[in-house]
Amino acid sequence: MGNSWVPIRAASKRLHDELRRLMQGETPLSGLMATKMLKEFGSPSSATQTPTEYREPLTEREQEVLELLVDGLTNVEIADRVYLSENTIKKHLRNIMEKFHSNNRVEAAVYAVREGLVD
């Protein structure tokens, strides 16, 4: 029979991780979907965004978290990447959204791309 159970185990772990993130309030979003959303919402037609000159600057850590957010990483993945707790990442994201006057992480990511705040 060999290692035929390995793909099933990996799929089971992915499902478990996805369900755990859903229960924590995260929305599943693939990298491809995030890219499509950024392109769709990245048009210059949004009049609700705060002009750049009035935006409070981000801290170095907030900038790092923002870049990972734009890359499509989840809170857990960002926390693992920067060696912080998930709760700390959530706090940084709340601060970023407040500074950008965004209602959610997608709006914050779109704003960051549109304003050239990330590569």
N, C-alpha and C positions, 0 to 999 in steps of 0.2 A: 504494500500500500504506500510506503514511502512517506513523503511530507505533504500529502494532499490536503491535510488539515490546516497548513500554514496560511493559504489565502483566505480560508474561512475565518481563521482566528484574527487576521489583520482586518478583514471587513467587519467582524464583530467588534473589534476595538474602536474602529472609526465610528461605527454606529453608536457605541456607548459614549464616546467622546462628544459626538454631535448631540445626543440626547441630553447629556450633562450640560452642555453649553446652552441648549434651548431652555432648560429648567432654570438657568442662571440669568435668563432674559436676553441672551444674545440671539441675533438673527443669523441663520446660516447664509453665507454669501461666498460663492466661489471667486477665485481670482479673476476668472473670465467675466463673471457677472459684474464684479466691482469695476472692471475696466469699461464695460459697456455702459454702466451707470455714470461713471465719470465723464465719458464722452457725451452721453445724452444730457446730463445736467451741467456740463461744463460750458454751455453756450453763454455768451455775455448778456443774456436777457434777464438775469435775475436782479431786480431792483431792490430786493429786501436785504442784500448784504451790506455790511458796514464798509464804508470807503476805507482803503488801506491806511490813509493818513490818520484815521481816528482809532485804529485798532491797537489795543494794548499789546506790546511785544511778548512773544513766547519766551519762556525760560529755555535753557539749553536742553533740559530733560524733556520738556513739552515738545520741542522741535524734534527730538529723537523719536518720541512716541508718535508724533504726527506722521513722520516719514514712514514708519512701520505700518501705521493705519492706512495710509495711501497705498502701500504695497499689498493691502488686502489681508493683513494678519488679524487674527482674533485677539481678544484681550489676553487670553491664556498664552498664545504664541508670542505676543509682545512682551508679556511678563517674563517668559522663559528667555527671550532674546536679550533683555536688558537686566536680568537678575533682580527683578522686583516682584512683589506680590501682585496678584490680580487686582486686589482692592486699591493698591497704589496706582496701578494703570488706570483704573476706573476714575480715580480722583484727577489724574492728569488729563484724561479725556474730558471730564466735566469742565475743568479749567479752560481747556482749549475751546470747547463748544461755547462757553460763556464769553471768552474773548472774541470769538468769531461771530457771536450772536446767532449760533446755529442751533437747530432743534434736535439734531441727531448726528451720529458719526459720519453718515454719508454726506450730509450738507457740509460738515467741517472738511471732509476730504476734497469735495468739489471746490470749495472756496480756496483751499490751499493750493490746488492745482491751477485754478484760474488766476490766482494772484501771484503765481510763481514762487510760492513759499517752500516748495519741495522740488527735487530734481525730476 
